[in-house]
Amino acid sequence: MTASPPTAAATLRIAAAALLAAKKEAGDTAPTTRPAAADAGAVAAITLKAAVSALADAAEAARASASAACEAADAGGLALQTLLYEARHYDREIEACWAFR
């Protein structure tokens, strides 16, 4: 059995673990000498944040599309009910006219 490729969250966890390990090793270093794990962790965090933002935008677009489709279906149903009501009304009027003769 082969291992599945890491997800973005798993990649971020790995980068965070490497960052913590690097910080423990280096102690309190100056920002100019920060370990490469810090840069990789920051990049991974920003990448994950961008992916979450893109997914949230896609979900909102899908929600808006579904809402528009529901409104169109509701409008179609209302138009059909109105048409059926008018058809019954005209049928009753025609029957009343035939009964009058």
Residue pairs with C-beta under 8 A, 6 or more apart in sequence:
6 14
8 44
8 47
8 48
8 51
9 48
11 44
11 48
12 41
12 44
12 45
12 48
15 37
15 40
15 41
15 43
15 44
15 45
16 41
16 44
18 37
18 40
18 41
19 35
19 37
19 38
19 40
19 41
21 37
22 35
22 36
22 37
22 38
23 35
23 38
25 35
26 33
26 34
26 35
29 35
